[in-house]
Amino acid sequence: MNIEHLKLFVRIASTANISLAGRELNISPAVASAHIGKLEDTLGVRLIHRTTRKVSLTDEGNLFLPHAQEVLDSIETAQAAVGCGAQTPQGTLRVTEPASFGRMHLVPAINEFLKQYPKLNIDFRFSDSILDVVEGGFDVAIRDAELKDSNLHAKKLADDKRIIVASKSYIEENGAPQTPADLKNHKIVNLNGLEVWDFKGSHGTISIKTPNHLRMDNGEAVRDACIQGCGLTLTATWCSYPYLENGELVQVLHDYPLATDCALWAVYPTNRLLAPKVRAFIDYLAERFSGTPYWDEKLSGIVA
């Protein structure tokens, strides 16, 4: 069984597109289609439904997929174990990360990283949806969350400080909340999934289900709406630090810090040895964000 055919099949399962999967592996659509045909002939089953509009896996394809991925993982582990190419990160590194963090902090950092490793290519997937690392075929994912138990290894990159902010114009017009309970009387701009805000109180955690005056699925859009005076929002300092620094946004509820263990993490599957390209990327980010992240250094004395 041809390993390159397995790689192609796994990428087709992820992209649902033969041409795109072929381009990722530097082969033409015609060759990609022929490779899948050969794999199907070898197995004696049809793996993929092909139409003019889309590609999907057959029942047999869905059954075969985890086994194909396991074979590829085993090969990668074996190569890492004997040091194949271990000293030179190369090939394609596939990374998924939150859209806003990727655009604001990874894009400015990536040219320096690629200069260090000229044999390495990077395929970024910026998305505020949580993409499955294993099923998506990603080497590493950046997560901005409270990390729960999972089948992933994780390395903490930086603390994720979160605060409540508003524009000066909003506060001038509506006043600032003095306690979390006051939030029910204010307009709130929420990021999808973050409607409940947990605060540290003198007698424990205070949970407030905030009203959705405006809700969006992108952190930068939420921040920008807040800058325009649409309401209060919960934001990460890595997302809003330039606007807190220049005064377009101001922190409120200083005496009620948020109760959260969120951090920025690099995660990768536990069933693989840490490939050189993954180790190099994680080490680079860990060094870049080590100690007090540069965005929080800029806010020293500005936010509580």
TIMI-536400 format. One record per atom (N, C-alpha, C): x, y, z; residue in three letters. Coordinates in steps of 0.2 Angstrom, whole numbers, padded with zeros to 4 digits, always signed. Each point is the difference from the previous one (the first is absolute). Example, Ala and Ser with C-alpha at 12.3 -4.5 7.8 and 13.67 -1.06 7.14 Angstrom:
! TIMI-536400
+0066-0028+0039Ala/-0004+0006+0000Ala/+0004+0006+0000Ala/-0002+0005-0004Ser/+0004+0006+0001Ser/-0004+0005+0003Ser/
! end
This chain:
! TIMI-536400
+0004-0006+0000Met/-0004+0006+0000Met/+0004+0006+0000Met/-0001+0005-0004Asn/+0004+0006-0001Asn/-0001+0005+0005Asn/+0005+0002+0004Ile/-0001+0005+0005Ile/-0002+0007-0003Ile/+0002+0002-0005Glu/-0002+0006-0003Glu/-0007+0000-0002Glu/-0003-0006-0002His/-0007-0001-0001His/-0004+0001+0006His/+0003-0002+0006Leu/-0004+0000+0006Leu/+0000+0008+0003Leu/+0006+0003-0001Lys/+0000+0007+0001Lys/-0005+0004-0004Lys/+0000-0001-0006Leu/-0005+0003-0004Leu/-0007-0001+0002Leu/-0002-0006+0002Phe/-0007-0002+0002Phe/-0001+0004+0007Phe/+0004+0000+0004Val/-0001+0003+0007Val/-0001+0008-0002Val/+0004+0003-0004Arg/-0001+0007-0002Arg/-0007+0001-0003Arg/-0002-0005-0004Ile/-0007+0001-0004Ile/-0005+0000+0005Ile/+0001-0005+0005Ala/-0005+0000+0006Ala/-0001+0006+0004Ala/+0005+0004+0000Ser/+0000+0006+0004Ser/-0002+0006-0004Ser/+0002+0000-0006Thr/-0002+0006-0005Thr/-0006-0001-0004Thr/-0003-0006+0000Ala/-0005-0002-0005Ala/+0001+0003-0007Ala/+0006+0000-0002Asn/+0001+0002-0007Asn/+0007-0003-0002Asn/-0001-0004-0006Ile/+0006-0003-0002Ile/+0005+0004-0003Ile/-0002+0005-0004Ser/+0005+0005-0003Ser/+0004+0004+0006Ser/-0004+0002+0005Leu/+0004+0004+0006Leu/+0004-0005+0003Leu/-0002-0006+0002Ala/+0005-0005+0003Ala/+0006-0001-0004Ala/-0001-0001-0007Gly/+0005-0001-0005Gly/+0005+0006+0000Gly/-0002+0006+0000Arg/+0004+0006+0001Arg/+0004+0000+0006Arg/-0003-0002+0006Glu/+0004+0000+0006Glu/+0006-0005+0000Glu/-0001-0005-0005Leu/+0005-0005+0000Leu/+0004+0000-0007Leu/-0001+0006-0003Asn/+0004+0002-0006Asn/-0001-0005-0006Asn/-0007-0003-0001Ile/-0001-0004-0005Ile/-0006+0003-0004Ile/-0001-0001-0006Ser/-0006+0003-0004Ser/-0006-0004+0002Ser/-0006+0003-0002Pro/-0006-0003+0002Pro/-0001-0007-0004Pro/+0002+0000-0006Ala/+0000-0006-0004Ala/+0004-0006+0004Ala/+0006+0002+0002Val/+0004-0005+0003Val/-0003-0002+0007Val/-0003+0005+0003Ala/-0003-0002+0007Ala/-0006-0004-0001Ala/-0004+0001-0005Ser/-0006-0005-0001Ser/+0003-0007-0002Ser/+0005+0000-0004Ala/+0003-0007-0002Ala/+0003-0003+0006Ala/+0003+0003+0005His/+0003-0003+0006His/-0006-0003+0004His/-0005+0004+0001Ile/-0006-0002+0004Ile/-0003-0006-0003Ile/+0000+0000-0007Gly/-0003-0006-0004Gly/+0004-0006+0002Gly/+0007+0000+0000Lys/+0004-0005+0001Lys/+0000-0003+0007Lys/-0001+0005+0005Leu/-0001-0002+0007Leu/-0007-0004+0001Leu/-0005+0002-0004Glu/-0006-0003+0001Glu/+0000-0007-0004Glu/+0004-0001-0005Asp/+0001-0006-0003Asp/+0004-0005+0004Asp/+0005+0003+0004Thr/+0004-0004+0004Thr/-0005-0003+0006Thr/-0004+0004+0003Leu/-0005-0002+0005Leu/-0006-0004-0002Leu/-0002+0001-0007Gly/-0005-0003-0002Gly/-0007+0003+0002Gly/+0000+0006+0002Val/-0006+0004+0002Val/+0000+0007-0002Val/-0005+0003-0001Arg/+0000+0007-0001Arg/+0000+0004+0006Arg/+0005+0005+0000Leu/+0001+0004+0006Leu/-0003+0007+0000Leu/-0002+0002-0006Ile/-0002+0007-0001Ile/-0006+0000-0005Ile/-0005+0004+0002His/-0005+0002-0005His/+0002+0006-0003His/+0000+0000-0007Arg/+0002+0006-0004Arg/-0006+0002-0004Arg/-0001+0007+0001Thr/-0005+0003-0005Thr/+0003+0006-0002Thr/-0003+0004-0005Thr/+0002+0006-0003Thr/+0001+0006+0005Thr/-0004-0001+0006Arg/+0000+0005+0005Arg/+0004-0001+0006Arg/+0000-0006+0002Lys/+0004-0001+0006Lys/+0002-0008+0001Lys/+0005-0001+0005Val/+0003-0006+0001Val/-0002-0002+0007Val/-0002-0006+0001Ser/-0001-0003+0007Ser/+0002-0007+0001Ser/+0001-0002+0006Leu/+0002-0007+0001Leu/-0006-0005+0000Leu/+0002-0005-0003Thr/-0005-0006+0001Thr/+0000-0003+0007Thr/-0005-0004+0001Asp/+0001-0003+0007Asp/+0006-0004+0001Asp/+0002-0003-0005Glu/+0007-0004+0000Glu/+0006+0005+0001Glu/-0001+0006-0003Gly/+0005+0005+0001Gly/+0001+0003+0007Gly/-0006+0001+0003Asn/+0000+0002+0007Asn/+0003-0005+0004Asn/-0002-0007-0001Leu/+0003-0005+0004Leu/+0008-0001-0001Leu/+0002+0002-0006Phe/+0007-0001-0002Phe/+0004+0006+0003Phe/-0003+0006+0000Leu/+0004+0006+0002Leu/+0004+0000+0006Leu/-0003-0002+0006Pro/+0005-0001+0006Pro/+0005-0004-0001Pro/+0000-0006-0003His/+0005-0005-0001His/+0005+0003-0005His/-0002+0004-0005Ala/+0005+0004-0004Ala/+0004+0005+0004Ala/-0003+0004+0004Gln/+0003+0005+0004Gln/+0005-0004+0005Gln/-0002-0006+0003Glu/+0004-0003+0005Glu/+0007-0002-0004Glu/-0001-0003-0006Val/+0006-0002-0004Val/+0005+0006-0001Val/-0003+0006-0002Leu/+0004+0005-0001Leu/+0003+0003+0007Leu/-0003+0000+0005Asp/+0002+0002+0006Asp/+0006-0005+0003Asp/-0001-0006-0002Ser/+0005-0005+0002Ser/+0007+0001-0004Ser/-0001+0001-0006Ile/+0006+0002-0004Ile/+0003+0006+0002Ile/-0003+0005+0002Glu/+0003+0006+0002Glu/+0003-0001+0007Glu/-0003-0004+0004Thr/+0003-0002+0007Thr/+0007-0004-0002Thr/+0000-0004-0004Ala/+0005-0004-0001Ala/+0006+0004-0003Ala/-0002+0004-0005Gln/+0006+0005-0003Gln/+0003+0004+0006Gln/-0004+0003+0004Ala/+0002+0004+0006Ala/+0005-0004+0004Ala/-0002-0006+0002Ala/+0003-0004+0004Ala/+0007-0002-0002Ala/+0001+0000-0007Val/+0007-0002-0002Val/+0004+0006-0003Val/-0004+0006+0001Gly/+0004+0006-0001Gly/-0001+0003-0007Gly/-0004-0003-0004Cys/-0001+0002-0007Cys/-0001+0007-0001Cys/+0005+0004-0002Gly/-0001+0007-0001Gly/-0001+0004+0006Gly/+0002-0003+0006Ala/-0002+0003+0006Ala/+0004+0006+0002Ala/+0005+0002-0003Gln/+0004+0006+0001Gln/-0002+0006-0004Gln/-0004-0002-0005Thr/-0002+0006-0005Thr/-0008+0000-0001Thr/-0003+0004+0003Pro/-0008+0001-0001Pro/-0001+0001-0007Pro/-0004-0004-0003Gln/-0002+0001-0007Gln/-0007-0003-0002Gln/-0002+0001-0006Gly/-0006-0002-0002Gly/-0006+0005+0002Gly/-0006-0002+0000Thr/-0005+0005+0002Thr/-0003-0001+0007Thr/+0000+0005+0003Leu/-0003+0000+0007Leu/-0007+0003+0000Leu/-0005-0004+0002Arg/-0007+0002-0001Arg/-0002+0002+0007Arg/-0003+0007+0001Val/-0001+0003+0006Val/-0007+0003+0000Val/-0004-0001+0005Thr/-0007+0003+0001Thr/+0001+0005+0006Thr/-0003+0005+0000Glu/+0000+0005+0005Glu/-0006+0005+0000Glu/-0002+0003+0005Pro/-0005+0005+0000Pro/+0001+0006-0005Pro/-0005+0002-0004Ala/+0001+0004-0005Ala/+0003+0007+0002Ala/-0002+0003+0005Ser/+0002+0006+0002Ser/+0008+0000+0003Ser/+0001-0005+0004Phe/+0007-0001+0003Phe/+0005-0001-0006Phe/-0002-0005-0005Gly/+0004-0001-0005Gly/+0002+0006-0004Gly/-0005+0004-0002Arg/+0001+0006-0004Arg/+0004+0005+0004Arg/-0001+0001+0006Met/+0003+0005+0004Met/+0007-0002+0003Met/+0001-0006+0001His/+0006-0002+0003His/+0005-0005-0003His/-0004-0005-0004Leu/+0004-0005-0004Leu/+0003+0003-0006Leu/-0004+0003-0004Val/+0002+0003-0006Val/+0006+0005+0000Val/+0000+0004+0005Pro/+0006+0005+0001Pro/+0006-0004+0002Pro/-0001-0006+0003Ala/+0006-0004+0003Ala/+0003-0005-0005Ala/-0004-0002-0006Ile/+0002-0006-0003Ile/+0005+0001-0005Ile/+0002+0006-0003Asn/+0005+0001-0004Asn/+0007-0002+0003Asn/+0001+0003+0006Glu/+0006-0002+0004Glu/+0001-0007+0001Glu/-0006-0004+0001Phe/+0001-0007+0001Phe/+0002-0004-0006Phe/-0003+0002-0006Leu/+0001-0003-0006Leu/+0007+0002-0002Leu/+0003+0005+0001Lys/+0007+0002-0001Lys/+0005-0005+0003Lys/-0002-0002+0006Gln/+0004-0005+0004Gln/-0001-0007-0003Gln/-0005-0001-0003Tyr/-0001-0007-0003Tyr/-0003+0000-0007Tyr/+0005+0002-0004Pro/-0002+0001-0007Pro/-0003-0006-0004Pro/+0001-0006+0003Lys/-0003-0006-0003Lys/-0007-0002+0002Lys/-0002+0004+0004Leu/-0007-0001+0003Leu/-0005+0005-0003Leu/-0006-0003-0002Asn/-0006+0003-0002Asn/-0005+0000+0005Asn/-0005+0005+0001Ile/-0005+0000+0005Ile/-0007+0001-0004Ile/-0004-0004+0003Asp/-0007+0000-0003Asp/-0005+0002+0006Asp/-0002+0007+0001Phe/-0004+0002+0005Phe/-0007+0000-0001Phe/-0004-0002+0005Arg/-0007+0000-0001Arg/-0003+0005+0006Arg/-0001+0006-0002Phe/-0003+0005+0005Phe/-0007-0001+0001Phe/-0003-0002+0006Ser/-0007-0001+0001Ser/-0002+0001+0007Ser/-0005+0003+0002Asp/-0002+0001+0006Asp/-0005-0006+0003Asp/-0001-0005-0005Ser/-0003-0007+0002Ser/+0006-0004+0002Ser/-0001-0005+0005Ile/+0005-0004+0002Ile/+0000-0006-0005Ile/+0005+0000-0004Leu/+0001-0006-0005Leu/+0004-0006+0003Leu/-0003-0006-0001Asp/+0003-0006+0003Asp/+0007-0001-0003Asp/+0005+0000+0005Val/+0007-0001-0002Val/+0002-0006-0004Val/-0003-0006+0003Val/+0001-0006-0003Val/-0003-0001-0007Val/-0007+0001+0000Glu/-0004-0001-0006Glu/+0002+0005-0005Glu/+0002+0006+0002Gly/+0002+0005-0005Gly/+0007-0001-0003Gly/+0004-0005+0003Gly/+0007-0001-0002Gly/+0005+0005+0002Gly/-0002+0004+0005Phe/+0005+0005+0002Phe/+0005-0002+0004Phe/+0006+0003+0000Asp/+0006-0002+0004Asp/-0001+0004+0007Asp/-0002+0006+0000Val/-0001+0003+0006Val/-0006+0005+0000Val/-0002+0001+0005Ala/-0006+0005+0001Ala/+0002+0005+0005Ala/-0002+0007-0001Ile/+0000+0005+0005Ile/-0007+0000+0003Ile/+0000+0000+0007Arg/-0006+0000+0003Arg/+0000+0006+0005Arg/-0006+0004+0001Asp/-0001+0005+0004Asp/-0006-0002+0005Asp/+0002-0003+0005Ala/-0006-0003+0004Ala/+0003-0003+0006Ala/-0005-0002+0005Glu/+0002-0004+0005Glu/+0001-0007-0003Glu/+0006-0003+0001Leu/+0001-0007-0003Leu/-0003-0005+0004Leu/-0004-0004-0003Lys/-0003-0006+0004Lys/+0004-0006-0002Lys/-0002-0006+0004Asp/+0003-0006-0002Asp/-0001-0002-0007Asp/+0004-0002-0004Ser/-0001-0002-0007Ser/+0006-0005-0002Ser/+0000-0002-0006Asn/+0005-0005-0002Asn/+0005+0004-0004Asn/+0001+0006+0003Leu/+0006+0004-0003Leu/+0005+0002+0005Leu/+0006+0001-0002His/+0005+0003+0004His/+0000+0007-0001His/+0002+0004+0005Ala/-0001+0007+0000Ala/+0006+0003+0003Ala/+0002+0006-0002Lys/+0005+0004+0003Lys/-0002+0007+0000Lys/+0000+0003+0006Lys/-0003+0007+0001Lys/+0005+0005-0003Lys/-0003+0004-0003Leu/+0004+0006-0003Leu/+0000+0006+0003Leu/-0006+0002+0003Ala/-0001+0006+0004Ala/-0006+0000+0004Ala/-0001+0004+0005Asp/-0006+0001+0003Asp/-0005+0004-0004Asp/-0006-0001+0000Asp/-0005+0004-0004Asp/-0004+0005+0005Asp/+0002+0006+0001Lys/-0003+0004+0004Lys/-0006+0003-0003Lys/-0006+0000+0003Arg/-0006+0002-0002Arg/-0003+0005+0004Arg/-0003+0006-0003Ile/-0003+0005+0004Ile/-0006+0002-0003Ile/-0004+0005+0003Ile/-0006+0003-0003Ile/+0001+0007-0002Ile/-0002+0002-0006Val/+0002+0006-0002Val/-0006+0004-0004Val/+0001+0006-0001Ala/-0005+0004-0004Ala/+0004+0006-0003Ala/-0004+0003-0004Ser/+0003+0006-0003Ser/-0001+0006+0004Ser/+0004+0005+0000Lys/-0002+0006+0004Lys/-0006+0003-0002Lys/-0002+0000-0006Ser/-0007+0003-0002Ser/-0006-0004+0003Ser/+0001-0007+0000Tyr/-0005-0003+0003Tyr/-0001+0001+0008Tyr/+0006+0001+0003Ile/+0000+0001+0007Ile/-0003+0007+0002Ile/+0002+0005-0005Glu/-0003+0007+0001Glu/-0007+0000-0001Glu/-0003-0004-0004Glu/-0007+0000-0001Glu/-0004-0004+0005Glu/+0003-0006+0002Asn/-0004-0005+0004Asn/+0003-0001+0007Asn/+0006+0003+0001Gly/+0003-0001+0007Gly/+0003-0007+0000Gly/+0004-0001+0005Ala/+0004-0007+0001Ala/-0003-0004+0005Ala/-0001-0007-0001Pro/-0003-0004+0005Pro/+0005+0000+0006Pro/-0003+0000+0006Gln/+0004+0000+0006Gln/+0001-0007+0003Gln/-0005-0004-0001Thr/+0000-0007+0002Thr/-0002-0005-0006Thr/+0002-0006+0000Pro/-0003-0005-0005Pro/-0007+0000-0001Pro/-0004+0001+0005Ala/-0007+0000+0000Ala/-0003+0006-0004Ala/+0004+0005-0001Asp/-0002+0006-0004Asp/+0000-0002-0008Asp/+0003-0005-0002Leu/+0001-0002-0007Leu/-0007-0001-0003Leu/-0005-0002+0004Lys/-0007-0001-0003Lys/-0003+0006-0003Lys/+0003+0006+0003Asn/-0003+0007-0003Asn/+0004+0003-0005Asn/+0005-0004-0003His/+0004+0002-0005His/+0000-0004-0007His/+0002+0004-0005Lys/+0000-0004-0006Lys/+0007-0004+0000Lys/-0001-0006-0003Ile/+0006-0005+0000Ile/+0001-0002-0007Ile/+0007+0000-0002Val/+0002-0003-0006Val/+0004-0006+0002Val/-0003-0006-0003Asn/+0003-0006+0002Asn/+0003-0004-0005Asn/+0005-0004+0001Leu/+0002-0005-0004Leu/-0004-0006+0001Leu/-0002-0004-0006Asn/-0004-0006+0001Asn/+0004-0005+0005Asn/-0004-0002+0004Gly/+0002-0005+0005Gly/+0003+0003+0007Gly/+0000+0007+0000Leu/+0003+0003+0006Leu/-0005+0005+0003Leu/-0007-0003+0000Glu/-0005+0005+0003Glu/+0000+0000+0008Glu/+0003-0005+0003Val/+0000-0001+0007Val/+0007+0003+0002Val/+0000+0005+0005Trp/+0006+0003+0002Trp/+0001-0002+0007Trp/+0005-0003+0002Asp/+0002-0002+0007Asp/+0005+0005+0003Asp/-0002+0003+0006Phe/+0004+0005+0003Phe/+0002-0003+0007Phe/+0006+0002+0003Lys/+0002-0001+0006Lys/-0003+0004+0005Lys/-0004-0002+0005Gly/-0003+0004+0005Gly/+0003-0001+0007Gly/-0001+0004+0005Ser/+0002-0001+0006Ser/-0002-0007+0003Ser/-0006-0002-0002His/-0003-0006+0003His/+0000-0006-0005His/+0004+0000-0005Gly/+0000-0005-0005Gly/-0001+0003-0007Gly/-0001-0005-0005Thr/-0002+0002-0007Thr/-0006+0003-0001Thr/-0001+0006-0004Ile/-0006+0003-0002Ile/-0001-0002-0007Ile/-0005-0003-0002Ser/-0002-0002-0007Ser/-0005+0004-0002Ser/+0001+0004-0006Ile/-0005+0004-0003Ile/-0002-0002-0007Ile/-0006-0001-0001Lys/-0002-0002-0007Lys/-0002+0007-0003Lys/+0005+0002-0005Thr/-0001+0007-0003Thr/-0005+0000-0005Thr/-0004+0006-0001Pro/-0004+0000-0006Pro/+0003+0001-0006Pro/-0002-0003-0006Asn/+0003+0001-0006Asn/-0003+0006-0004Asn/+0003+0006+0001His/-0002+0005-0004His/+0003-0001-0007His/+0006-0002-0001Leu/+0003-0002-0006Leu/+0005-0006+0001Leu/-0001-0005-0004Arg/+0004-0006+0000Arg/+0004-0001-0006Arg/+0006-0002+0000Met/+0004-0001-0006Met/+0004-0007+0001Met/+0003-0002-0006Asp/+0004-0006+0001Asp/+0007+0001-0001Asp/+0003+0006+0000Asn/+0007+0002-0001Asn/+0002+0005+0006Asn/+0005-0001+0003Gly/+0003+0004+0005Gly/+0001+0007-0002Gly/+0003+0001-0005Glu/+0002+0007-0003Glu/-0006+0004-0001Glu/-0005-0004-0003Ala/-0006+0004-0002Ala/-0004+0002+0007Ala/+0000-0004+0005Val/-0003+0002+0006Val/+0004+0006+0003Val/+0006+0000+0000Arg/+0005+0005+0002Arg/-0002+0007-0003Arg/+0000-0001-0007Asp/-0002+0006-0004Asp/-0006+0003+0001Asp/-0005-0004+0001Ala/-0007+0002+0002Ala/+0000+0004+0006Ala/+0004-0003+0005Cys/+0000+0004+0006Cys/+0004+0007+0000Cys/+0005+0000-0004Ile/+0003+0006-0002Ile/-0005+0005-0002Ile/-0005-0002-0005Gln/-0005+0005-0003Gln/-0005+0002+0005Gln/+0000-0003+0006Gly/-0005+0002+0005Gly/-0006-0004+0001Gly/+0001-0006-0003Cys/-0006-0005+0000Cys/-0002-0003+0007Cys/+0005+0000+0004Gly/-0001-0003+0007Gly/+0006-0002+0003Gly/-0001-0003+0006Leu/+0006-0003+0004Leu/+0001-0007-0003Leu/+0007-0002+0001Thr/+0001-0007-0002Thr/+0006-0003+0004Thr/+0000-0007+0000Leu/+0006-0003+0003Leu/+0005-0001-0005Leu/+0006+0001+0001Thr/+0005+0000-0005Thr/+0007-0003+0003Thr/+0004-0003-0004Ala/+0007-0002+0001Ala/+0004+0006-0001Ala/+0005+0001+0005Thr/+0005+0006-0001Thr/+0004-0001-0007Thr/+0001-0006-0002Trp/+0004-0001-0006Trp/-0004+0003-0006Trp/-0007+0000+0000Cys/-0004+0002-0005Cys/-0001+0008+0000Cys/+0000+0003+0006Ser/-0002+0007+0001Ser/+0005+0004+0002Ser/+0006-0002+0001Tyr/+0005+0004+0003Tyr/+0002+0007-0004Tyr/+0000+0000-0006Pro/+0002+0006-0004Pro/-0006+0006+0002Pro/-0006-0002+0001Tyr/-0005+0004+0001Tyr/-0001+0002+0007Tyr/+0002-0004+0005Leu/+0001+0002+0007Leu/+0006+0004+0001Leu/+0005-0001-0004Glu/+0006+0004+0000Glu/-0001+0007-0002Glu/-0004+0001-0006Asn/-0002+0007-0002Asn/-0006+0003+0003Asn/-0003-0003+0004Gly/-0006+0003+0004Gly/-0007-0001-0004Gly/+0000-0004-0006Glu/-0007-0001-0003Glu/-0004-0004+0004Glu/+0003-0005+0004Leu/-0003-0004+0004Leu/+0002+0001+0008Leu/-0004-0001+0004Val/+0002+0001+0007Val/-0003-0006+0004Val/+0004-0002+0005Gln/-0003-0006+0005Gln/-0005+0003+0005Gln/-0005-0005+0001Val/-0005+0001+0005Val/+0000-0006+0005Val/-0003+0001+0005Leu/-0001-0005+0005Leu/+0007-0002+0003Leu/+0005+0004+0001His/+0006-0001+0002His/+0000-0004+0006His/-0004+0001+0005Asp/+0000-0004+0006Asp/-0003-0007+0000Asp/-0002-0002-0006Tyr/-0003-0006-0001Tyr/+0003-0004-0006Tyr/+0006-0003+0002Pro/+0004-0003-0006Pro/-0004-0006-0002Pro/+0001-0002-0006Leu/-0004-0006-0003Leu/+0003-0007+0003Leu/-0004-0004+0002Ala/+0002-0007+0002Ala/+0001-0004-0006Ala/+0006-0001-0002Thr/+0002-0004-0006Thr/+0007-0003+0001Thr/+0001-0006-0003Asp/+0006-0003+0000Asp/+0003-0001-0008Asp/-0003+0005-0004Cys/+0002+0000-0007Cys/+0007+0001-0001Cys/+0003-0003-0005Ala/+0007+0001-0002Ala/+0000-0001-0007Ala/+0006+0002-0003Leu/+0001-0002-0007Leu/+0005-0006+0000Leu/-0003-0006-0004Trp/+0004-0006+0000Trp/+0001-0002-0007Trp/+0006-0004+0000Ala/+0001-0004-0006Ala/-0001-0007+0001Ala/-0005-0003-0004Val/-0001-0007+0001Val/+0001-0004-0006Val/+0001-0007+0001Tyr/+0002-0004-0005Tyr/-0002-0007+0002Tyr/-0001-0005-0005Pro/-0003-0006+0002Pro/+0005-0004+0005Pro/-0002-0004+0004Thr/+0004-0004+0005Thr/+0003-0006-0003Thr/-0003-0002-0006Asn/+0002-0007-0003Asn/+0006+0001-0004Asn/+0003+0006-0001Arg/+0006+0001-0004Arg/+0006+0003+0004Arg/+0006-0002-0002Leu/+0005+0003+0003Leu/+0000+0007-0003Leu/+0004+0005+0004Leu/+0000+0006-0002Leu/+0004+0001-0006Leu/-0003+0001-0006Ala/+0004+0001-0006Ala/+0005+0006+0000Ala/+0006+0000-0003Pro/+0004+0006+0000Pro/-0004+0007-0002Pro/-0004-0001-0005Lys/-0003+0007-0002Lys/-0005+0002+0005Lys/-0003-0004+0004Val/-0005+0002+0005Val/+0004+0002+0006Val/+0005-0003+0002Arg/+0004+0002+0006Arg/+0003+0007-0001Arg/+0003+0001-0007Ala/+0003+0007-0001Ala/-0005+0005+0000Ala/-0006-0001-0002Phe/-0006+0005+0000Phe/-0002+0002+0007Phe/-0001-0006+0004Ile/-0002+0001+0007Ile/+0005+0004+0004Ile/+0006-0002-0001Asp/+0006+0003+0004Asp/+0000+0008-0002Asp/-0001+0001-0007Tyr/+0001+0007-0002Tyr/-0006+0004+0003Tyr/-0006-0002+0000Leu/-0005+0004+0003Leu/+0000+0000+0008Leu/+0003-0005+0003Ala/+0001+0000+0007Ala/+0005+0005+0002Ala/+0005+0001-0004Glu/+0005+0005+0001Glu/-0003+0007-0001Glu/-0003+0001-0005Arg/-0003+0006-0002Arg/-0005+0003+0005Arg/-0004-0004+0003Phe/-0005+0002+0005Phe/+0002-0002+0007Phe/+0006-0001+0001Ser/+0002-0002+0007Ser/+0000+0006+0005Ser/-0001-0002+0006Gly/+0000+0005+0005Gly/-0007+0004+0000Gly/+0001+0007+0001Thr/-0006+0004-0001Thr/-0001+0001-0008Thr/-0005-0002-0003Pro/-0001+0001-0007Pro/+0001+0008-0002Pro/+0003+0001-0006Tyr/+0001+0007-0002Tyr/-0007+0005+0000Tyr/-0005-0003-0001Trp/-0007+0004+0000Trp/-0001+0002+0007Trp/+0001-0005+0005Asp/-0001+0002+0007Asp/+0005+0005+0003Asp/+0006+0000-0003Glu/+0005+0004+0002Glu/-0001+0007-0002Glu/-0004+0001-0006Lys/-0002+0007-0002Lys/-0005+0003+0004Lys/-0004-0005+0004Leu/-0006+0003+0004Leu/+0002+0001+0007Leu/+0006-0001+0002Ser/+0002+0001+0007Ser/-0002+0006+0002Ser/-0004+0000+0006Gly/-0002+0007+0003Gly/-0007+0002-0003Gly/-0002-0003-0006Ile/-0006+0002-0003Ile/-0006-0004+0002Ile/+0001-0007+0000Val/-0005-0004+0002Val/+0002-0004+0007Val/-0006-0002+0004Ala/+0001-0003+0006Ala/+0002-0007-0001Ala/
! end
